[in-house]
Amino acid sequence: MRGNQDTTLRGQQVLLVPYEPHHVPRYHEWMKSPELQILTASEPLTLEQEYDMQRSWREDLDKCTFIILDALKWDQGIPEEQCMVGDVNLFLTDPDNPSLAEIEVMIADPSYRGRGLGGESVRLMLYYGVTSLRISIFEAKIGQENVASVRLFHKLHFQEVSSSEVFKEVTLQWEVTDLELHWLTNSTPFKMASYRETRDQTAHS
């Protein structure tokens, strides 16, 4: 989505940045993992196909993605590709209902799992979706065997709305209400900035 091509979202532990070509080689290495292929219901791609996918994420109006960086490493001036830990995505799945989006998060680096980065990344994406994209209902479709991810979304106030034995997945929803928006605002220290300016500042620090 072109709308987030110069946007960063900063939390306490994570910095979300747009998916750029220089992220692709590291991302491609991640997705060679059979475990991640199962958890994300993904097929292995060639490196060239991964570059095509990155261009799709940049251009398509119905997709929005951010790469998750370790903010502390970033602050230390460590090269961006070495700060990558995963990604968080929105899919606008229903052209007749632009206020509905599917959300997913992946912490690809196993050493970062269970440390709260996935939860913070989802909260930042919820806030961005509400304030910048006018999304009011978020859905998460998760494989039934992915217990950790189901537990994460329950902690983020998502409610289970359906379960499919055929597809072996559960669907959870988070709907914007005054109460939930108050919770989100108060649980998510949030800063939005220009990606180019953020990179320039880090390069000259």
N, C-alpha and C positions, 0 to 999 in steps of 0.2 A: 504494500500500500504506500503510495507516494506521500500520503499525509504524515507519515512518521519518519520520513527519510532523513530529517535533520533534528530528531527528537531524542533526548535521553531522559530517563526517569530514574531518579536517585532515591534509594532508601538508606537504611542503616548498614546493611550488609551487601546489598547488590546495586549494581548500576546496569540498567537496561539500555541497550544501544541498538540501532537498526542493523539488520542483517546485511553485511557488505561482502563484496567478493573476497576480501582478505580473510574473512572468517571461514570460507568454504573448506579449505584443506583440513582444518582441525575438525570441523563439523563432519566432514566425510569420514575421517578416521573414527569418530564416535560411532557413526551409523553402520560400521562394519561389525559392531557387537551384536551377536545373536540375541542377547538379553534385551538390548534396547529395541531391536527390531520387533520382538514379541510385545514388549510393553507399549510401544507406540504403533503397533499394527502397521509397520512399514516394511517395504521391500528394499533390498540392497540396491543402491544406484552406483553407476560409474561416476568418476569425478566430473566428467563433462555433464552428465545428467544432474549432478548436484549443483553445478553452476547454473544450469537451466532453471532448476528449482529456485535458486536464489533470485534470479531475474523475475521469476513468476511472483515470488513474495514481494518484490519491489513494485511490480507494475499492476498486479491484479487488485481491483477495487474491493474484492470480497475477502481479502486476507490481510492480516496485520501481525507482524512478528517482531520480537525483540530478542537479541542475544543477551543472556544473563552473564554479567561479569562479576568477579569477586571485587567489590569496591575497595577493600583494603589493599589488595595487590595493585589495583589501578592507581590508588593514591601514592603508592611507593614508586611509581614510574615503571612498573614491570610491563613489558610489551603486551599489547592488547590481546593477541591470540593466546598468550599464556595465562590470561585472566579469565578466559571463557570457562563456564561451568555448565551451561545448558541453554535452553530457550523457552519462551512463553509465547503462545499464539492465540489469535482470535480468528474465527471463521464466521463470516456473515452468511449463514446457510440458507436463509429464506428470503428471496427477493421481494416477496410480498409482505415481509415483516422485518424491516431494517433495524428494528429495535431489539432483535434477538441475535445472539452470537454464541457460538460454541467456543469454549476456552480449554486450553490444554497447557501443561507445563512439563518440562523434562529437565531433571538434573542429571546430566550425562556422566559427570565425573563422580564415581562412587565415593570418593573421599569427602564430598560435600553433602552427601545425603544425610538426613536426620539432623541438620543444623539450622533449619528454619529458613533457608534461602528460597526454597520452593514456595513456601507460604507467603513470604514477603513479595516475591515476584508476582504471584497471583493477585495479591492485594493491590500492588501498583498497577497491574493490568486492568483490574476491575475499575480502579479510579480513573485511569486513562480512558477506558471504554465508556464510562458514564459521562465524564466531563468533556471529552473531545469527540467521541463518536456517537453520543446520545443513545447508547445501549441501555436497555432497562431490564432485560432478562438474559442471564448467562447460563449456558448449559455445559456440563462436563460429562462426557461419555467415556466410561472407564471399564476396562476388562475386569471381570469378577475376580480374577486371580491377583489383580494388582491391589492387594489389601492396603498397602501403605498409601497409595494415591487416593483411594476411597476415604481412608481415615483423614488424610490431609484436607480434602474438600469438605468433609463433615465439620472439621474444626473451623473452617472458614464460613460456616453458616449455610452451606449448600444442603438442600433437602432432597432426598431420593424421591423421584417421581415415577420411575418405571424400572423394570428389570426384564431383560430379554434372555431367555434360556437358549434361543436359537443362535444369537450373536455372542452369548456369554458376556454381556456387559450390562452395567447399570447406568442410568441417566440421572444426574443430579442437577438441581437448578438453584440459582441465587437471583432473587428479584429485588430490584431497587425499591426500597420503602424509606420513609423518613428515619425509622429506627435503624435499618441496616446502613443507610448512608451515614448516619451519626457514628455508628460503630466503625465503619470503614475509615472515615475521616480521622477519627481519634486513635485508630490502631496503626495508621500508616503514615509515619513521617515522610513527606513527599516533596520532591523538588524536580521541576521540569526545566530543561535547559537545551541549548543548541548543541548538537553532536559535534559539529565542526569546531565551535568555540571551546567545547570541553576538551577535545583532542589537542587543540592548539595550546590551551592553558597547561595541560599535562606535559606536552612536548617542551615547553619553555620553563617549566618549574625546576 
